[in-house]
Amino acid sequence: MKFAEHLQNSVVPEWKDKYLDYRLGKKKLKLLLNCGKILSKPDLVNEFIEDWLISVELNKINNFYLWLLKNCSEKFSILEKQLNYFKYQCTFDENPANVEEDDVDDESLSVTNRVFSYGSFSNTDSFFKNISNFEKLIEFLKNNEIMPSLPSFKFGKDNKRHGGTETFIHDFNADNELPNLNKSQYLLGNAILEFYLYIQLVKTYRDLNITGFKKIIKKFDKIFAFANSNENNYDRFVQYAEENYSIFKNSLEPNKEFDPLTSYENIITNWYMVDLTKDHSTMSKKIHNNKLKKLTVGYSLNEQMIHRNNRSIAQMFFAGISMGISFLLILITIYITLSDEFRDHQVTNFAYYKIYLPLWGGWYMIFLISALFIADCFIWHRTHINYRFIMFGEIHTKFGTQFFNNDFATSLIPLKLYFLNWFSLPISILAVVNFFLGKKIITFIYLSIAWTVFLFLLPPKEYRPRILNIPYWDKLIAQRFWLIKTFIRLIFSGLFPVEFSDFFLGDIVCSLTYSMADLATFACIQSPLNRTSLDPQCGSSRLKSMGVLSCVPSYWRCMQCLRRYADSDDWFPHLFNAGKYIMGICYNASLSAYRLSDNSLEKRTPFLVFATLNSLYTCLWDIIMDWSLLQNLASGSENRFLRNDLYLAGKKNWKTGKYSTNRKLFYYFAMITDVILRFQWIIYAIRVRTIQQSAMTSFVLATTEVFRRFLWIIFRVENEHVANVHHFKVSGNAPLPYPDFLVNKIKSGTDQHSPICSSLNLESFGDNSTTKNNVVDASTFLPSSSTTNVQGFQTPPSTAYHGMFRRETSMFDNISKSIPWAHASDFQRPIMRSSAVKLGSDSESENGDS
């Protein structure tokens, strides 16, 4: 594989703009070679190496590397304090008498006494023998993130913008309880693993850029005949970089022991292998060692990668055949519904043809939106949008950082498609058989439900008979559990903090009101009266429950928005977003009332009013808030009516620095399509009863809504990726067990005899190396030839909330500045909390954000 391709496939998506632009360098070399001008060798060196490679590219990657080092230093400091308190907790749990009062202040000691006496235990087996079933249930719910909780209610407690970064572990006070030893060990272990992987990503970033720098100079020497002359540039400029730039200094082979990243890695490995192992047993260390190995960066093709490729081919083959058969069967059912011959035959027998399509159509909508979501995943995969981190937090993947290699086999797309077709094919077969047999619709619907439940609850291979063995099904355990957990959290919206999966699934279900409303139809036809009726009255003009169920998805999302407001105290955008879903409830309720009234003029007017307001509200929110478009409004501006970063438009032209006009048309098409489909209710406003009550009309409109959601998902996740790129965010920052006021008041002896200083051996860096809190301070490694400010870091604007009470004149101005970033607060992200060390706080003046 050529290095340009290797570099492109190995970049961390959120840091993409901070890598050496190797392809641009090759294009510049080609341009210099074919420009037609005769340049002297010194001019070539000045123009390519000094003016571009060093002045622009090397300074860019070196400054960003220093910023990454600073983040590592801050995270390391936080984890060290947390670990010190964990050790103190272990000591207190084993023998409280051994804890000296001088090691901790009175406030912390009182909290510690209360906390440890409540939840800590040294003998796990004896503890679980005495614990009640109810407490086991509570522990299970907490461990699986389905334990209901009250909001934080931070109203007026602080003046900072959260933007979705408030911690999942709420602020502690004297009435709160800390986690027990096992939970603390689990949280700290996750945080250390996350930091370990972050270090791996930084090392990969450094190594790739150094290799690229050396290769582009070699290519320059080879093209312009420097390689075999006495004017060889490779040794001269590589030596210059090694002497003046920290990214080269820290990677020198003879001085590996002085590399801060390697030192961090060694120290936290010791923490994880020694301090966080139970009783320091060999088995515990072996388990922890295996976890660390799985986080190692994979650089080359190996046997495991080949097996994944072969497996993905088999999965795609099965999925392709199954999807084709399912699509054909679904088309047959639609054709039968439209066929006059079939309808005439059914009317003489049993008038179930009116409800065949709605009931099975609910399943079809679920299959369609699932298939389109997988298509979205493929689009994100091809455009290098890191959707797996955004949606699933897959920084802790089984394959370490290999998912950054953008290999299709590691994208899990074939597995998702394979997973979907085990549902769609059998249910499509049941639907076709039902259409031909007639009356037994209840039996076939129950069979479909039973098949779905069976697949979701199918136990692992070792617990099921061989006859039930489905290839690769055990690899879907995490996906099945994720769906079940997220649906539980969605149904009880308002009782859980809102994560990305919660709000994302809620928005998808809002486009499945057709499927939700058909639950009322299913319940209706099971009533004793309709089971014997020749013409069951189970349509939308007869069932109030259908209108109620169509309002439920908007209610769930409204509760999530109110929970976000209660947790964050960010009135913008959460209260406005809740208002949007309240309008959606009004729209669905008025539509149901209009249908139930037999198209009366009295009910038609409120329906038209709510439908118009809802469409306008949702259109503006989709385009401006969720997609962050309509930003560049001035005539003649680049990317007019769009935004500056357009990842779906491909790469910018390296000469003009502009996106392709043809690729940008996709954004304009999506905006226009979204507006048109948001006004699809106009069909329902037509007075012709046969159009409004037609089962096929409702099915077609539900299908168009699913396709609109397909477009919305693409741009919503892309917009989230844009925010992550601006913040250089590649990890979720795992929640930590201990609050600030405890870890900062522990008087640990490590400050005087810290192993960190001796491990890093900072003195070896010379005059440019100092210590701060016994950790590496990246800012001290700035070479004299580079700028001291890390450029190009952007932060979201100041919040509009709170400010309205102090400066009313600036409220609307603040809101307008917050709009491009408001989407990032739709869900809650955990952060590493510390009042002493705030990630990225020192770089705010340089427009930096961690």
C-alpha positions in Angstrom: 0.0 0.0 0.0 1.3 3.4 -0.9 2.0 5.7 2.0 -0.6 8.3 0.9 -3.3 5.7 1.1 -2.0 4.3 4.3 -2.0 7.8 5.8 -5.5 8.6 4.5 -6.9 5.3 6.0 -5.2 5.7 9.3 -6.1 9.2 10.3 -8.3 9.9 13.3 -11.3 11.5 11.6 -11.6 14.3 14.2 -7.9 15.3 13.7 -7.9 14.9 9.9 -7.1 18.6 9.2 -4.1 18.4 11.6 -2.1 15.8 9.8 0.6 16.4 7.2 -1.1 16.9 3.9 1.0 14.3 2.0 -1.2 14.3 -1.1 -1.0 18.0 -1.4 2.8 17.8 -1.1 2.8 15.3 -4.0 0.6 17.6 -6.1 2.9 20.6 -5.3 5.9 18.5 -6.4 4.2 17.6 -9.7 3.3 21.3 -10.2 6.8 22.4 -9.6 8.1 19.8 -12.0 5.7 20.7 -14.8 5.4 24.4 -14.3 7.6 25.3 -17.2 9.7 27.7 -15.2 13.4 26.9 -14.6 14.0 27.3 -10.9 17.4 27.0 -9.2 17.9 24.3 -6.6 17.9 26.9 -3.7 14.6 28.3 -5.0 13.1 24.9 -5.1 14.2 24.2 -1.5 12.9 27.6 -0.4 9.5 27.2 -2.1 8.7 23.7 -1.2 10.6 22.8 2.0 11.1 26.0 3.8 8.0 28.0 2.8 5.5 25.1 2.8 6.7 21.9 4.4 8.4 23.5 7.5 6.7 26.9 7.8 3.1 25.5 7.3 2.9 21.8 7.7 5.5 21.0 10.3 4.5 23.9 12.5 0.8 22.8 12.2 1.5 19.2 13.3 4.0 20.2 16.0 1.6 22.7 17.6 -1.2 20.3 17.6 1.0 17.6 19.0 1.9 20.0 21.9 -1.7 20.6 22.5 -2.3 16.9 22.6 0.5 16.5 25.1 -1.0 19.2 27.3 -4.3 17.3 27.3 -2.5 14.1 28.3 -0.8 16.0 31.1 -4.1 17.3 32.5 -5.9 13.9 32.2 -2.9 12.2 33.9 -3.2 14.7 36.8 -6.9 14.0 37.2 -6.4 10.2 37.2 -3.5 10.4 39.6 -5.7 12.2 42.2 -8.5 9.8 41.6 -6.2 6.8 42.1 -4.7 8.3 45.3 -8.2 8.5 46.8 -9.0 5.0 45.6 -6.0 3.8 47.5 -7.2 5.7 50.5 -10.6 4.1 50.2 -9.0 0.7 50.1 -7.0 1.4 53.2 -10.0 2.7 55.0 -12.1 -0.3 54.0 -9.5 -2.8 55.2 -8.7 -1.1 58.5 -10.1 2.4 59.3 -7.8 2.6 62.3 -4.7 2.8 59.9 -6.0 6.1 58.3 -4.4 9.1 59.9 -6.6 12.2 60.4 -3.8 14.4 59.0 -4.2 12.7 55.6 -7.6 14.2 55.0 -9.6 17.1 56.3 -12.6 16.8 58.7 -15.2 17.3 56.0 -13.8 14.6 53.7 -13.4 12.3 56.7 -17.0 12.6 57.7 -18.2 11.9 54.2 -15.8 9.0 53.9 -17.0 7.4 57.2 -20.5 7.6 56.0 -19.9 6.5 52.5 -17.6 3.6 53.1 -19.7 2.2 55.9 -22.7 2.2 53.5 -21.4 0.5 50.4 -17.9 -0.9 50.8 -17.2 -4.5 51.5 -14.1 -6.6 51.4 -15.7 -10.1 51.0 -17.8 -10.1 47.9 -19.2 -13.6 48.3 -20.4 -13.1 51.9 -21.9 -9.7 50.9 -24.0 -11.2 48.1 -25.2 -14.1 50.3 -26.8 -11.6 52.7 -28.0 -9.0 50.1 -31.7 -9.0 49.3 -33.2 -9.7 45.9 -34.4 -6.1 45.7 -30.8 -4.8 46.2 -29.6 -7.2 43.5 -32.2 -5.8 41.2 -31.1 -2.3 42.0 -27.4 -3.2 41.3 -28.4 -4.9 38.0 -30.3 -1.8 36.9 -27.4 0.5 37.8 -24.8 -1.6 36.1 -26.8 -1.7 32.9 -27.7 2.0 32.9 -31.5 1.5 33.2 -31.8 2.6 36.8 -34.2 5.6 36.9 -32.9 8.8 38.5 -34.0 12.3 39.3 -32.7 15.3 37.4 -29.8 17.3 38.7 -32.0 20.5 38.9 -29.0 22.8 38.3 -31.3 25.9 37.9 -29.2 29.0 38.6 -26.4 27.0 40.4 -23.7 27.9 37.9 -23.2 30.3 35.0 -21.3 28.1 32.6 -22.6 26.5 29.4 -22.7 22.7 29.6 -23.3 21.9 26.0 -24.0 18.3 26.9 -20.8 17.9 28.9 -22.2 17.6 32.4 -21.1 14.4 34.1 -23.3 11.4 34.6 -22.2 11.2 38.2 -23.9 14.2 39.6 -22.3 16.8 41.8 -21.8 15.4 45.3 -22.6 17.0 48.7 -22.8 15.8 52.2 -26.1 13.9 51.4 -24.7 12.0 48.5 -23.2 8.5 48.5 -20.0 7.5 46.8 -19.7 4.2 44.9 -18.4 1.1 46.7 -14.9 -0.3 46.1 -16.0 -2.5 43.2 -17.8 0.3 41.4 -14.9 2.7 42.0 -12.5 0.1 40.6 -14.7 -0.4 37.6 -15.0 3.4 36.8 -11.3 4.0 37.4 -10.4 1.0 35.2 -12.5 2.4 32.3 -11.0 5.8 32.7 -7.5 4.5 32.6 -8.2 2.3 29.6 -9.7 5.3 27.8 -6.6 7.4 28.6 -4.4 4.5 27.5 -6.1 4.4 24.1 -5.9 8.2 23.9 -2.2 7.9 24.3 -2.1 5.3 21.6 -3.9 7.6 19.2 -1.5 10.5 20.0 1.5 8.2 19.4 0.0 7.1 16.1 -0.5 10.7 15.1 3.1 11.5 15.9 4.5 8.5 14.1 2.5 8.9 10.9 3.4 12.6 10.6 7.1 12.0 11.2 7.1 9.2 8.6 5.2 11.5 6.1 7.7 14.3 6.7 10.7 12.1 6.0 9.0 10.5 2.9 8.0 13.7 1.3 11.6 15.1 1.6 13.0 11.9 0.1 10.5 12.2 -2.8 11.6 15.8 -3.2 15.3 14.8 -3.4 14.5 12.0 -5.8 12.4 14.1 -8.2 14.8 17.0 -8.4 18.0 15.0 -8.4 19.2 15.9 -4.9 19.5 12.3 -3.7 22.8 11.5 -5.4 24.4 14.9 -5.0 26.3 16.6 -2.2 23.2 18.8 -1.7 21.1 16.1 -0.1 18.3 17.7 1.8 17.0 14.7 3.7 19.7 14.5 6.4 19.9 18.3 6.7 16.2 19.0 7.3 15.5 15.9 9.3 18.3 16.9 11.6 16.9 20.4 11.8 13.4 19.0 12.7 14.9 16.7 15.4 16.7 19.6 17.0 13.9 22.2 16.9 10.6 20.4 17.1 9.2 18.5 20.0 7.3 16.0 17.9 10.7 14.8 16.6 12.5 15.2 19.9 10.1 12.9 21.7 10.3 10.2 19.1 14.1 9.8 18.8 15.0 6.1 19.1 17.9 6.5 21.5 15.8 8.6 23.9 12.7 6.5 24.1 12.9 6.5 27.9 12.5 10.3 27.8 9.3 10.2 25.6 6.5 11.6 27.8 3.9 9.4 26.0 5.8 6.3 26.7 6.3 7.4 30.3 2.6 8.0 30.7 1.9 4.6 29.1 4.2 2.8 31.5 2.8 4.5 34.6 -0.8 4.0 33.8 -0.1 0.4 32.8 1.4 -0.1 36.3 -1.7 1.5 37.8 -4.0 -0.8 35.8 -1.9 -4.0 36.3 -1.0 -3.5 40.0 -3.1 -0.9 41.8 -6.5 -1.9 40.2 -6.1 -5.7 40.4 -8.0 -7.6 43.0 -5.6 -8.9 45.6 -2.8 -8.5 43.0 -3.6 -12.1 41.8 -2.0 -13.5 38.7 -5.4 -14.2 37.1 -6.5 -10.5 37.6 -3.3 -9.3 36.1 -3.7 -11.6 33.1 -7.2 -10.3 32.5 -6.1 -6.7 32.7 -3.1 -7.4 30.4 -5.3 -8.9 27.8 -7.5 -5.9 27.8 -4.5 -3.6 27.3 -3.3 -5.8 24.4 -6.7 -5.3 22.6 -6.2 -1.6 22.6 -2.9 -1.8 20.8 -2.9 0.0 17.5 -2.9 -2.2 14.4 -0.7 -0.9 11.6 -0.6 -3.8 9.1 -2.8 -6.5 7.6 -2.8 -9.6 9.7 -4.5 -13.0 9.8 -7.3 -11.6 12.0 -8.0 -8.9 9.5 -8.2 -11.5 6.7 -10.7 -13.6 8.7 -12.9 -10.5 9.2 -12.8 -9.8 5.5 -13.9 -13.4 4.7 -16.6 -13.2 7.4 -18.0 -9.9 6.0 -18.2 -11.4 2.5 -20.3 -14.2 3.8 -22.5 -11.9 5.7 -23.0 -9.5 2.7 -23.8 -12.5 0.5 -26.5 -13.8 2.8 -27.9 -10.3 3.4 -28.0 -9.5 -0.3 -30.0 -12.6 -1.2 -32.3 -12.2 1.8 -32.9 -8.5 1.1 -33.7 -9.2 -2.5 -36.3 -11.9 -1.6 -37.8 -9.7 1.1 -38.2 -6.7 -1.2 -39.9 -8.9 -3.8 -42.3 -10.4 -1.3 -43.2 -6.9 0.0 -43.9 -5.7 -3.5 -46.2 -8.7 -4.0 -48.2 -7.7 -0.9 -48.5 -4.2 -2.2 -49.6 -5.4 -5.6 -52.2 -7.6 -4.1 -53.6 -4.7 -2.1 -53.9 -2.6 -5.2 -55.4 -5.4 -7.3 -59.1 -5.1 -8.0 -59.5 -8.8 -8.5 -58.1 -9.5 -5.0 -60.3 -6.8 -3.4 -63.4 -8.1 -5.0 -62.6 -11.7 -3.9 -62.0 -10.5 -0.3 -65.2 -8.4 -0.1 -67.3 -11.4 -0.8 -65.5 -13.3 1.9 -64.1 -11.0 4.6 -63.3 -7.3 4.4 -59.8 -7.6 5.9 -58.1 -6.2 2.9 -58.5 -2.7 4.5 -56.3 -3.6 7.4 -53.8 -6.0 5.8 -51.5 -3.3 4.5 -51.6 -1.1 7.6 -50.8 -4.0 10.0 -48.0 -5.4 7.9 -47.0 -2.0 6.7 -45.9 -1.1 10.2 -43.4 -3.9 10.0 -42.3 -2.7 6.6 -41.6 0.8 7.9 -39.4 -0.6 10.6 -37.4 -2.7 8.1 -37.2 0.2 5.7 -35.8 2.7 8.2 -33.4 0.1 9.5 -32.1 -0.6 6.0 -31.8 3.1 5.3 -29.9 3.6 8.6 -27.4 1.0 7.5 -27.1 2.9 4.2 -26.4 6.0 6.2 -23.6 4.1 8.0 -22.1 3.3 4.7 -22.2 6.9 3.6 -20.6 8.0 6.8 -18.0 5.3 6.4 -17.1 6.4 2.8 -16.9 10.1 3.8 -14.8 9.4 7.0 -17.4 10.6 9.4 -16.7 8.9 12.8 -20.3 7.8 13.4 -19.3 4.9 15.6 -17.8 7.2 18.2 -20.7 9.6 18.0 -23.5 7.1 18.2 -22.0 4.2 20.2 -18.9 5.7 21.9 -16.8 3.0 20.2 -13.5 4.4 21.4 -13.4 1.2 23.5 -13.7 -1.2 20.6 -12.7 -4.8 20.6 -10.3 -4.1 17.8 -8.6 -1.1 19.4 -8.1 1.7 16.9 -8.4 -0.4 13.8 -11.8 1.0 13.1 -9.9 4.2 12.2 -8.4 2.3 9.3 -11.7 2.6 7.5 -11.7 -1.0 6.4 -15.2 -2.1 5.3 -14.8 -5.4 7.1 -14.3 -3.6 10.5 -17.2 -1.2 10.0 -19.8 -3.8 11.2 -22.0 -2.7 8.3 -22.2 -6.3 6.9 -23.1 -7.6 10.4 -25.9 -5.1 10.8 -27.3 -5.9 7.4 -27.0 -9.6 8.3 -28.8 -9.0 11.6 -31.7 -7.1 9.9 -32.4 -9.8 7.3 -33.0 -12.4 10.0 -36.0 -10.4 10.8 -37.2 -9.1 7.5 -37.1 -12.3 5.4 -39.2 -14.5 7.8 -41.7 -11.8 8.5 -42.1 -10.9 4.7 -42.8 -14.6 4.1 -45.5 -14.6 6.8 -47.0 -11.5 5.3 -47.3 -13.0 1.8 -48.8 -16.2 3.2 -51.3 -14.2 5.2 -52.3 -12.2 2.2 -53.1 -15.4 0.2 -54.8 -17.3 3.0 -57.0 -14.5 4.2 -58.6 -14.4 7.6 -55.9 -15.7 9.9 -54.2 -12.4 10.3 -54.0 -12.5 14.1 -52.2 -15.9 14.0 -49.5 -14.5 11.6 -49.0 -11.3 13.5 -48.4 -13.3 16.7 -46.0 -15.5 14.8 -44.1 -12.4 13.7 -43.9 -11.1 17.3 -42.8 -14.5 18.6 -40.1 -14.7 16.0 -38.8 -11.2 16.9 -38.8 -12.0 20.6 -37.0 -15.3 20.0 -34.2 -13.7 18.0 -33.7 -10.9 20.6 -33.6 -13.3 23.6 -31.7 -16.1 21.9 -29.0 -17.1 24.5 -25.3 -17.4 23.6 -24.0 -20.5 21.9 -22.9 -22.3 25.0 -26.4 -22.1 26.5 -28.5 -23.2 23.5 -28.9 -26.5 21.6 -27.1 -26.9 18.4 -30.3 -26.9 16.3 -30.8 -23.3 17.3 -27.3 -22.2 16.3 -27.4 -19.2 13.9 -24.0 -18.3 12.4 -22.4 -15.1 13.8 -25.4 -14.5 16.1 -23.3 -14.3 19.2 -21.5 -11.3 17.6 -24.8 -9.4 17.8 -25.2 -9.7 21.6 -24.0 -6.2 22.2 -26.3 -4.8 19.5 -29.3 -6.6 20.8 -28.7 -5.5 24.3 -28.2 -1.9 23.1 -31.5 -1.9 21.3 -33.4 -3.3 24.3 -31.7 -1.0 26.8 -32.3 2.1 24.6 -36.0 1.2 24.1 -36.5 0.9 27.8 -34.9 4.3 28.4 -37.1 5.7 25.6 -40.3 4.4 27.0 -39.6 5.9 30.4 -38.2 9.1 29.0 -37.7 11.7 31.7 -36.5 9.2 34.2 -33.0 8.9 32.6 -30.2 11.3 31.6 -30.4 11.7 27.8 -27.6 10.1 25.9 -27.1 10.2 22.1 -28.8 6.8 21.6 -31.8 8.0 23.6 -32.6 11.1 21.7 -31.5 9.6 18.4 -33.9 6.6 18.7 -36.6 9.0 19.9 -36.3 11.1 16.7 -36.4 7.9 14.6 -39.5 6.7 16.3 -41.1 10.1 15.7 -41.0 9.1 12.0 -42.7 5.7 12.8 -46.0 7.1 14.0 -47.6 4.9 11.2 -46.2 1.8 12.9 -47.1 3.1 16.4 -50.7 3.8 15.4 -51.1 0.4 13.9 -50.8 -1.1 17.4 -54.3 0.3 17.9 -55.5 -1.5 14.8 -54.0 -4.7 16.0 -55.7 -4.4 19.4 -59.0 -3.5 17.6 -59.2 -6.6 15.4 -58.7 -8.8 18.5 -61.9 -7.6 20.1 -64.7 -10.3 20.1 -67.0 -8.1 18.0 -64.5 -7.5 15.2 -63.4 -11.1 15.1 -66.8 -12.2 13.8 -67.6 -9.0 11.8 -67.5 -9.0 8.0 -66.3 -5.4 8.1 -64.2 -4.6 11.2 -64.3 -0.9 12.1 -60.6 -0.5 12.9 -59.6 2.4 10.7 -58.3 5.9 11.6 -61.8 7.3 11.3 -63.0 5.0 14.1 -60.2 4.7 16.6 -59.3 7.4 19.2 -56.5 5.1 20.4 -54.8 5.5 17.1 -54.5 9.2 17.6 -53.2 8.8 21.1 -50.5 6.4 20.0 -49.4 8.7 17.2 -48.7 11.4 19.8 -46.6 9.1 22.0 -43.3 9.5 20.2 -43.5 13.3 20.4 -44.3 13.0 24.1 -41.2 10.9 24.7 -39.0 13.4 22.9 -40.6 16.3 24.8 -39.9 14.6 28.1 -36.3 14.1 27.0 -35.9 17.8 26.2 -37.3 18.7 29.6 -34.9 16.3 31.3 -32.0 17.9 29.4 -33.1 21.3 30.7 -33.5 20.0 34.2 -30.0 18.4 34.1 -28.2 21.3 32.4 -30.2 24.4 33.1 -29.7 25.3 29.5 -33.0 26.9 28.5 -31.8 27.3 25.0 -32.2 25.1 23.0 -34.0 22.5 25.3 -37.2 24.5 26.1 -37.5 25.5 22.4 -37.0 21.9 21.4 -39.6 20.7 23.8 -42.0 23.3 22.3 -41.4 21.8 18.9 -42.5 18.4 20.1 -45.5 19.9 21.9 -46.5 21.3 18.6 -46.1 17.8 17.1 -48.5 16.4 19.7 -51.0 19.1 18.8 -50.6 18.3 15.1 -51.2 14.6 15.5 -54.1 15.1 18.0 -55.8 17.6 15.6 -55.3 15.3 12.7 -56.9 12.4 14.6 -59.8 14.7 15.7 -60.3 15.8 12.1 -60.5 12.2 10.9 -62.9 11.1 13.7 -65.2 14.0 13.0 -65.8 12.8 9.4 -64.0 15.8 7.9 -66.1 18.4 9.7 -65.2 22.1 9.0 -65.1 22.8 12.8 -62.2 20.3 13.2 -60.5 21.2 9.9 -59.5 24.7 10.9 -57.5 23.8 14.0 -55.9 20.9 12.1 -54.7 23.3 9.4 -53.4 25.8 11.9 -51.4 23.3 14.0 -50.2 21.4 10.9 -48.8 24.7 9.3 -47.2 25.8 12.6 -45.7 22.4 13.1 -44.3 22.2 9.6 -42.7 25.6 9.8 -41.3 25.0 13.2 -39.8 21.6 12.4 -38.4 22.7 9.0 -36.5 25.6 10.5 -35.3 23.4 13.4 -34.1 20.7 11.0 -32.1 23.0 8.7 -30.8 25.6 11.1 -30.4 23.7 14.4 -30.0 20.1 13.6 -28.0 20.6 10.4 -26.4 24.0 11.2 -27.1 25.1 7.6 -28.3 28.6 6.4 -25.2 30.2 7.9 -23.6 31.9 4.9 -26.4 34.2 3.8 -24.5 37.0 2.1 -24.6 37.1 -1.7 -21.4 35.8 -3.3 -20.2 34.1 -0.1 -18.7 30.6 -0.4 -21.1 27.8 0.4 -24.0 30.1 0.4 -26.9 29.0 2.6 -24.7 26.2 3.9 -21.9 26.0 6.5 -18.1 26.1 6.2 -17.4 22.4 6.8 -19.2 20.1 4.3 -17.9 16.6 4.8 -20.5 15.0 2.5 -19.3 17.3 -0.3 -15.9 15.5 -0.5 -12.5 17.2 -0.3 -11.8 20.8 -1.2 -10.0 21.6 -4.4 -6.3 21.9 -3.4 -5.8 24.9 -5.7 -9.0 26.9 -5.0 -9.7 25.6 -1.5 -13.4 25.3 -2.5 -15.9 22.4 -2.5 -17.2 20.9 -5.7 -20.4 22.7 -6.8 -22.0 19.4 -7.9 -21.3 17.8 -4.5 -22.8 20.8 -2.7 -26.1 20.3 -4.6 -26.8 17.4 -2.3 -27.2 19.8 0.6 -29.6 22.1 -1.3 -31.6 19.0 -2.5 -31.8 17.8 1.1 -33.1 21.2 2.4 -35.7 21.5 -0.3 -36.8 17.8 0.1 -37.1 18.3 3.9 -39.4 21.3 3.5 -41.6 19.5 0.9 -42.0 16.4 2.9 -42.7 18.3 6.1 -45.8 19.6 4.4 -47.1 16.2 3.3 -50.1 16.7 5.6 -51.7 18.7 2.8 -52.8 15.4 1.3 -54.9 14.9 4.5 -56.5 18.3 4.1 -58.0 17.4 0.8 -61.8 16.9 1.2 -62.0 13.8 -1.0 -62.7 11.0 1.5 -61.4 8.2 -0.6 -58.0 9.9 -0.8 -57.8 10.7 2.9 -58.9 7.3 4.2 -57.1 5.2 1.7 -54.8 2.7 3.3 -52.4 3.0 0.3 -52.2 6.8 0.7 -51.2 6.5 4.4 -48.7 3.9 3.5 -47.1 6.0 0.8 -46.9 9.1 3.0 -45.4 7.0 5.8 -42.8 5.8 3.3 -41.9 9.4 2.3 -41.5 10.3 6.0 -39.1 7.4 6.5 -37.0 8.7 3.5 -37.1 12.2 5.0 -35.7 10.8 8.2 -33.1 9.0 6.2 -31.8 12.4 4.9 -32.1 14.0 8.4 -30.0 11.3 10.0 -27.2 11.8 7.4 -26.8 15.5 8.1 -27.5 15.3 11.8 -24.6 12.9 12.4 -22.4 14.8 10.0 -23.1 18.0 12.0 -22.2 16.3 15.2 -18.9 15.2 13.6 -18.2 18.8 12.6 -18.6 19.8 16.3 -16.2 17.0 17.3 -13.7 18.0 14.7 -13.8 21.6 15.9 -13.2 20.4 19.5 -10.7 17.6 18.4 -12.8 15.2 20.5 -11.9 11.6 20.1 -12.9 10.1 23.5 -15.9 10.2 25.7 -14.0 11.0 28.9 -15.3 8.3 31.2 -17.0 9.3 34.4 -14.9 9.1 37.5 -16.0 7.8 41.0 -14.9 10.7 43.3 -16.0 14.3 43.5 -13.6 17.2 43.4 -13.9 18.3 47.0 -12.7 14.8 48.1 -9.8 14.1 45.8 -8.4 17.6 46.1 -8.3 17.5 49.9 -6.5 14.2 50.3 -3.1 14.9 51.7 -1.1 12.2 49.8 2.6 11.6 50.2 3.0 11.2 46.5 3.4 14.9 46.0 6.7 14.8 47.9 8.0 11.4 46.6 6.3 11.1 43.3 7.2 8.3 41.0 6.2 10.4 38.1 9.2 12.7 38.2 11.7 9.9 38.2 9.8 8.0 35.6 9.7 10.9 33.1 13.2 12.2 33.9 12.2 15.6 32.9 15.7 17.1 33.4 16.8 15.3 30.3 14.9 17.7 28.2 17.2 20.5 29.2 16.3 24.1 29.9 13.0 23.8 28.1 11.6 21.1 30.5 9.9 21.9 33.8 7.4 20.1 36.0 4.0 21.2 37.1 2.2 19.1 39.6 4.8 16.4 39.0 3.5 15.8 35.4 4.7 16.7 32.0 3.7 20.2 31.0 3.5 20.2 27.2 3.9 23.9 26.9 7.5 23.7 28.1 8.5 21.7 25.0 7.8 24.5 22.6 10.8 24.9 20.4 12.2 28.4 19.7 11.5 28.0 16.0 7.8 27.4 16.4 5.0 29.6 17.6 3.9 29.4 21.2 0.2 29.5 20.5 -1.7 26.5 19.2 -3.6 27.9 16.3 -6.9 26.8 14.8 -8.8 25.7 17.9 -12.4 26.7 18.0 -14.8 26.9 20.9 -18.5 27.3 21.0 -19.7 30.9 21.7 -20.7 32.0 25.1 -24.1 30.8 26.2 -27.3 32.7 25.8 -28.8 31.4 29.0 -28.1 33.2 32.3 -26.9 36.2 30.3 -30.4 37.3 29.6 -30.9 38.3 33.2 -27.8 40.5 33.3 -27.7 42.0 29.8 -31.1 41.8 28.2 -29.9 43.7 25.1 -27.5 40.9 24.2 -29.8 38.0 24.6 -30.8 37.6 20.9 -27.2 38.2 19.9 -26.0 35.4 22.2 -28.7 33.1 20.9 -27.7 33.7 17.3 -24.1 32.9 18.2 -25.1 29.8 20.0 -27.3 28.4 17.2 -24.5 26.7 15.2 -23.4 24.8 18.4 -26.8 24.2 20.0 -27.2 20.7 18.4 -24.2 19.5 20.5 -26.2 19.8 23.7 -29.1 17.6 22.6 -27.6 14.8 24.6 -25.4 14.3 27.6 -21.7 13.5 27.5 -19.7 12.4 30.6 -16.6 14.4 31.4 -13.6 14.0 33.6 -14.4 16.3 36.4 -11.9 18.4 38.3 -12.0 21.9 39.7 -8.3 22.1 39.9 -7.5 21.0 36.4 -10.0 22.0 33.7 -9.3 20.4 30.3 -8.4 23.0 27.8 -9.0 26.0 30.1 -5.5 27.4 29.5 -6.0 27.3 25.8 -9.3 29.3 25.6 -7.4 32.5 24.9 -6.0 30.8 21.8 -9.5 29.6 20.7 -8.7 26.1 21.9 -11.1 23.5 23.3 -10.5 20.1 24.6 
